[in-house]
Amino acid sequence: MTALPPRILATAEAEALMQRLTSMHGPLMFHQSGGCCDGSAPMCFPRGEFKVGAQDVLLGHVAGDIPVWIGAAQFEYWRHTQVTIDVVPGRGAGMSLESPEGVRFIVRSRIFDDAENARREAAGDPPHGDDFPG
């Protein structure tokens, strides 16, 4: 059986920044914005600072154990897409932890090919926030 293609990845540069932010702020989490505040940007928070809702979808983990969540409505648009978190120069949203560093996280994406999409769909939906008690 071929492994499922991951829904979420991160570039080496983004992972290096995540490690630096973890050393400064402790464990991290991401929530993929659906257009509020900074467009459609991945927002980085200390883990637990952003309240994950019952409808949020866990895309997976990056940089080892950093969870990446997305709202259910946004997930429906992106369910056939592999998302990669990257980092570029410039300031993003003031709420995201990287903002004072003079860089911002962005997402790059690609559509799963037909075979990958079929395997992903057969595996079912990823966990939602209500799958993780309080």
Contact map, one row per residue, 1 for C-alpha under 8 A:
11100000000000000000000000000000000000000000000000000000000000000000000000000000000000000000000000000000000000000000000000000000000000
11110000000000000000000000000000000000000000000000000000000000000000000000000000000000000000000000000000000000000000000000000000000000
11111000000000000000000000000000000000000000000000000000000000000000000000000000000000000000000000000000000000000000000000000000000000
01111100000000000000000000000000000000000000000000000000000000000000000000000000000000000000000000000000000000000001001100000000000000
00111110000000000000000000000000000000000000000000000000000000000000000000000000010000000000000000000000000000000001000100000000000000
00011111100000000000000000000000000000000000000000000000000100000000000000000000010000000000000000000000000000000000000000000000000000
00001111100000000000000000000000000000000000000000000000001100000000000000000000111000000000000000000000000000000000000000000000000000
00000111110000000000000000000000000000000000000000000000001111000001000000000000011110000000000000000000000000000000000000000000000000
00000111111000000000000000000000000000000000000000000000000011000000000000000000011110000000000000000000000000000000000000000000000000
00000001111101100000000000000000000000000000000000000000000001100000000000000000000111000000000000000000000000000000000000000000000000
00000000111111100000000000000000000000000000000000000000000000000000000000000000000111100000000000000000000000000000000000000000000000
00000000011111110000000000000000000000000000000000000000000000000000000000000000000000000000000000000000000000000000000000000000000000
00000000001111111000000000000000000000000000000000000000000000000000000000000000000001100000000000000000000000000000000000000000000000
00000000011111111100000000000000000000000000000000000000000000000000000000000000000011100000000000000000100000000000000000000000000000
00000000011111111110000000000000000000000000000000000000000001100000000000000000000000000000000000000000000000000000000000000000000000
00000000000111111111000000000000000000000000000000000000000000000000000000000000000000000000000000000000000000000000000000000000000000
00000000000011111111100000000000000000000000000000000000000000000000000000000000000000000000000000000000000000000000000000000000000000
00000000000001111111110000010000000000000000000000000000000000100000000000000000000000000000000000000000000000000000000000000000000000
00000000000000111111111000000000000000000000000000000000000000100000000000000000000000000000000000000000000000000000000000000000000000
00000000000000011111111100000000000000000000000000000000000000000000000000000000000000000000000000000000000000000000000000000000000000
00000000000000001111111111010000000000000000000000000000000000000000000000000000000000000000000011000000000000000000000000000000000000
00000000000000000111111111110000000000000000000000000000000000000000000000000000000000000000000000000000000000000000000000000000000000
00000000000000000011111111000000000000000000000000000000000000000000000000000000000000000000000000000000000000000000000000000000000000
00000000000000000001111111000000000000000000000000000000000000000000000000000000000000000000000000000000000000000000000000000000000000
00000000000000000000111111110000000000000000010000000000000000000000000000000000000000000000000000000000000000000000000000000000000000
00000000000000000000111111110000000000000000011000000000000000000000000000000000000000000000000000000000000000000000000000000000000000
00000000000000000000010011111000000000000000011000000000000000000100000000000000000000000000000000000000000000000000000000000000000000
00000000000000000100110011111100000000000001111000000000000000000110000000000000000000000000000000000000000000000000000000000000000000
00000000000000000000000000111110000000000001111100000000000000000111100000000000000000000000000000000000000000000000000000000000000000
00000000000000000000000000011111000000000111100000000000000000000111100000000000000000000000000000000000000000000000000000000000000000
00000000000000000000000000001111100000000111000001000000000000000001111000000000000000000000000000000000000000000000000000000000000000
00000000000000000000000000000111110000011110000000000000000000000001111000000000000000000000000000000000000000000000000000000000000000
00000000000000000000000000000011111101111110000000000000000000000000011000000000000000000000000000000000000000000000000000000000000000
00000000000000000000000000000001111100111000000000000000000000000000011001000000000000000000000000000000000000000000000000000000000000
00000000000000000000000000000000111111111000000000000000000000000000000000000000000000000000000000000000000000000000000000000000000000
00000000000000000000000000000000111111110000000000000000000000000000000000000000000000000000000000000000000000000000000000000000000000
00000000000000000000000000000000001111100000000000000000000000000000000000000000000000000000100000000000000000000000000000000000000000
00000000000000000000000000000000101111111000000000000000000000000000000000000000000000000001100000000000000000000000000000000000000000
00000000000000000000000000000000111111111000000000000000000000000000000000000000000000000000000000000000000000000000000000000000000000
00000000000000000000000000000001111101111100000000000000000000000000000000000000000000000000000000000000000000000000000000000000000000
00000000000000000000000000000001111001111110000000000000000000000000000000000000000000000000000000000000111000000000000000000000000000
00000000000000000000000000000111100000011111000000000000000000000000000000000000000010000000000000000000111000000000000000000000000000
00000000000000000000000000000111100000001111100000000000000000000000000000000000000000000000101110000000100000000000000000000000000000
00000000000000000000000000011110000000000111110000000000000000000000000000000000000000000000000111000000000000000000000000000000000000
00000000000000000000000000011100000000000011111111000000000000000000000000000000000000000000001110000000000000000000000000000000000000
00000000000000000000000011111000000000000001111111000000000000000000000000000000000000000000000010000000000000000000000000000000000000
00000000000000000000000001111000000000000000111111000000000000000000000000000000000000000000000000000000000000000000000000000000000000
00000000000000000000000000001000000000000000111111100000000000000000000000000000000000000000000000000000000000000000000000000000000000
00000000000000000000000000000000000000000000111111100000000000000000000000000000000000000000000000000000000000000000000000000000000000
00000000000000000000000000000010000000000000111111110000000000000000000000000000000000000000000000000000000000000000000000000000000000
00000000000000000000000000000000000000000000000111111000000000000000000000000000000000000000000000000000000000000000000000000000000000
00000000000000000000000000000000000000000000000001111101000000000000100000000000000000000000000000000000000000000000000000000000100000
00000000000000000000000000000000000000000000000000111111000000000000000000000000000000000000000000000000000000000000000000000000110000
00000000000000000000000000000000000000000000000000011111000000000000000000000000000000000000000000000000000000000000000000000001111000
00000000000000000000000000000000000000000000000000001111100000000000001100000000000000000000000000000000000000000000000000000001110000
00000000000000000000000000000000000000000000000000011111110000000000111100000000000000000000000000000000000000000000000000000001100000
00000000000000000000000000000000000000000000000000000011111000000000111100100000000000000000000000000000000000000000000000000111100000
00000000000000000000000000000000000000000000000000000001111100000011110000000000000000000000000000000000000000000000000000000111100000
00000011000000000000000000000000000000000000000000000000111110000011110000000000000000000000000000000000000000000000000000000100000000
00000111000000000000000000000000000000000000000000000000011111000011100000000000000000000000000000000000000000000000000000000000000000
00000001100000000000000000000000000000000000000000000000001111111111000000000000000000000000000000000000000000000000000000000000000000
00000001110000100000000000000000000000000000000000000000000111111111000000000000000000000000000000000000000000000000000000000000000000
00000000010000100110000000000000000000000000000000000000000011111100000000000000000000000000000000000000000000000000000000000000000000
00000000000000000000000000000000000000000000000000000000000011111100000000000000000000000000000000000000000000000000000000000000000000
00000000000000000000000000000000000000000000000000000000000011111110000000000000000000000000000000000000000000000000000000000000000000
00000000000000000000000000111100000000000000000000000000000011111111000000000000000000000000000000000000000000000000000000000000000000
00000000000000000000000000011100000000000000000000000000011111001111100000000000000000000000000000000000000000000000000000000000000000
00000001000000000000000000001111000000000000000000000000011111000111110000000000000000000000000000000000000000000000000000000000000000
00000000000000000000000000001111000000000000000000010001111100000011111000000000000000000000000000000000000000000000000000000000000000
00000000000000000000000000000011110000000000000000000001111000000001111101100000000000000000000000000000000000000000000000000000000000
00000000000000000000000000000011110000000000000000000011100000000000111111100000000000000000000000000000000000000000000000000000000000
00000000000000000000000000000000000000000000000000000011100000000000011111110000000000000000000000000000000000000000000000000000000000
00000000000000000000000000000000000000000000000000000000000000000000001111111000000000000000000000000000000000000000000000000000000000
00000000000000000000000000000000010000000000000000000000000000000000011111111100000000000000000000000000000000000000000000000000000000
00000000000000000000000000000000000000000000000000000000100000000000011111111110000000000000000000000000000000000000000000000000000000
00000000000000000000000000000000000000000000000000000000000000000000000111111110000000000000000000000000000000000000000000000000000000
00000000000000000000000000000000000000000000000000000000000000000000000011111111000000000000000000000000000000000000000000000000000000
00000000000000000000000000000000000000000000000000000000000000000000000001111111110000000000000000000000000000000000000000000000000000
00000000000000000000000000000000000000000000000000000000000000000000000000111111100000000000000000000000000000000000000000000000000000
00000000000000000000000000000000000000000000000000000000000000000000000000001111110000000000000000000000000000110000100000000000000000
00000010000000000000000000000000000000000000000000000000000000000000000000000111111000000000000000000000000011110000000000000000000000
00001111100000000000000000000000000000000000000000000000000000000000000000000101111100000000000000000000000011110000000000000000000000
00000011100000000000000000000000000000000000000000000000000000000000000000000000111110000000000000000000001111000000000000000000000000
00000001111000000000000000000000000000000000000000000000000000000000000000000000011111000000000000000000001110000000000000000000000000
00000001111001000000000000000000000000000100000000000000000000000000000000000000001111100000000000000000111100000000000000000000000000
00000000011011000000000000000000000000000000000000000000000000000000000000000000000111110000000000000000111100000000000000000000000000
00000000001011000000000000000000000000000000000000000000000000000000000000000000000011111000000000000011110000000000000000000000000000
00000000000000000000000000000000000000000000000000000000000000000000000000000000000001111100000000000011110000000000000000000000000000
00000000000000000000000000000000000000000000000000000000000000000000000000000000000000111110000000000111000000000000000000000000000000
00000000000000000000000000000000000000000000000000000000000000000000000000000000000000011111000000000111000000000000000000000000000000
00000000000000000000000000000000000000000000000000000000000000000000000000000000000000001111100000110111000000000000000000000000000000
00000000000000000000000000000000000001000000000000000000000000000000000000000000000000000111110101100011100000000000000000000000000000
00000000000000000000000000000000000011000010000000000000000000000000000000000000000000000011111100100000000000000000000000000000000000
00000000000000000000000000000000000000000000000000000000000000000000000000000000000000000001111110110000000000000000000000000000000000
00000000000000000000000000000000000000000010100000000000000000000000000000000000000000000000111110100000000000000000000000000000000000
00000000000000000000000000000000000000000011100000000000000000000000000000000000000000000001111111100000000000000000000000000000000000
00000000000000000000100000000000000000000011110000000000000000000000000000000000000000000000011111110000000000000000000000000000000000
00000000000000000000100000000000000000000001000000000000000000000000000000000000000000000001000111111111100000000000000000000000000000
00000000000000000000000000000000000000000000000000000000000000000000000000000000000000000011111111111111000000000000000000000000000000
00000000000000000000000000000000000000000000000000000000000000000000000000000000000000000010010011111110000000000000000000000000000000
00000000000000000000000000000000000000000000000000000000000000000000000000000000000000000000000001111110000000000000000000000000000000
00000000000000000000000000000000000000000000000000000000000000000000000000000000000000001110000001111111000000000000000000000000000000
00000000000000000000000000000000000000000000000000000000000000000000000000000000000000111111000001111111100000000000000000000000000000
00000000000000000000000000000000000000000000000000000000000000000000000000000000000000111111000001100111110000000000000000000000000000
00000000000001000000000000000000000000001110000000000000000000000000000000000000000011110001000001000011111000000000000000000000000000
00000000000000000000000000000000000000001100000000000000000000000000000000000000000011110000000000000001111100000000000000000000000000
00000000000000000000000000000000000000001100000000000000000000000000000000000000001111000000000000000000111110000000000000000000000000
00000000000000000000000000000000000000000000000000000000000000000000000000000000001111000000000000000000011111000000000000000000000000
00000000000000000000000000000000000000000000000000000000000000000000000000000000111100000000000000000000001111100000000000000000000000
00000000000000000000000000000000000000000000000000000000000000000000000000000000111000000000000000000000000111110000000000000000000000
00000000000000000000000000000000000000000000000000000000000000000000000000000001110000000000000000000000000011111000000000000000000000
00000000000000000000000000000000000000000000000000000000000000000000000000000001110000000000000000000000000001111111100000000000000000
00000000000000000000000000000000000000000000000000000000000000000000000000000000000000000000000000000000000000111111100000000000000000
00000000000000000000000000000000000000000000000000000000000000000000000000000000000000000000000000000000000000011111110000000000000000
00000000000000000000000000000000000000000000000000000000000000000000000000000000000000000000000000000000000000011111111000000000000000
00011000000000000000000000000000000000000000000000000000000000000000000000000000000000000000000000000000000000011111111100000000000000
00000000000000000000000000000000000000000000000000000000000000000000000000000001000000000000000000000000000000011111111110000000000000
00000000000000000000000000000000000000000000000000000000000000000000000000000000000000000000000000000000000000000111111111000000000000
00010000000000000000000000000000000000000000000000000000000000000000000000000000000000000000000000000000000000000011111111100000000000
00011000000000000000000000000000000000000000000000000000000000000000000000000000000000000000000000000000000000000001111111110000000000
00000000000000000000000000000000000000000000000000000000000000000000000000000000000000000000000000000000000000000000111111111000000000
00000000000000000000000000000000000000000000000000000000000000000000000000000000000000000000000000000000000000000000011111110000000000
00000000000000000000000000000000000000000000000000000000000000000000000000000000000000000000000000000000000000000000001111111000000000
00000000000000000000000000000000000000000000000000000000000000000000000000000000000000000000000000000000000000000000000111111100000000
00000000000000000000000000000000000000000000000000000000000000000000000000000000000000000000000000000000000000000000000010111110000000
00000000000000000000000000000000000000000000000000000000111000000000000000000000000000000000000000000000000000000000000000011111000000
00000000000000000000000000000000000000000000000000000000110000000000000000000000000000000000000000000000000000000000000000001111101000
00000000000000000000000000000000000000000000000000000111110000000000000000000000000000000000000000000000000000000000000000000111111100
00000000000000000000000000000000000000000000000000011111110000000000000000000000000000000000000000000000000000000000000000000011111100
00000000000000000000000000000000000000000000000000001110000000000000000000000000000000000000000000000000000000000000000000000001111110
00000000000000000000000000000000000000000000000000000100000000000000000000000000000000000000000000000000000000000000000000000011111110
00000000000000000000000000000000000000000000000000000000000000000000000000000000000000000000000000000000000000000000000000000001111111
00000000000000000000000000000000000000000000000000000000000000000000000000000000000000000000000000000000000000000000000000000000011111
00000000000000000000000000000000000000000000000000000000000000000000000000000000000000000000000000000000000000000000000000000000000111
